[in-house]
Amino acid sequence: MAPEVIFLKPPGSKGESDSDDGRFAYLEDLSDEELVEAFNKEVGKPGWTNSRAKYFYKLREEFERRNIDYSAIGDETRLSLNARVSLELVDGVKVLRL
């Protein structure tokens, strides 16, 4: 089973440098479908690093910025990497579905 990602504090909040967060700026340029595929590529992958935690924090921020409902896989404190998702439009709202 894949790990769950816990977002307790934003990157850099524990005295870490936030200078490398520019690495994830490309997420803003992805289409909605590409953003979902970026998430799906990580489902089921083991291993954990600070860099990977920052990646998921930024990915979650991008879901929020685009008003994509990601409640099927998490909330502002966590994201589950247990299942792939698809993007659907439901009553004019972009929703991630398992």
Disulfide bonds with the S-S distance in Angstrom:
none
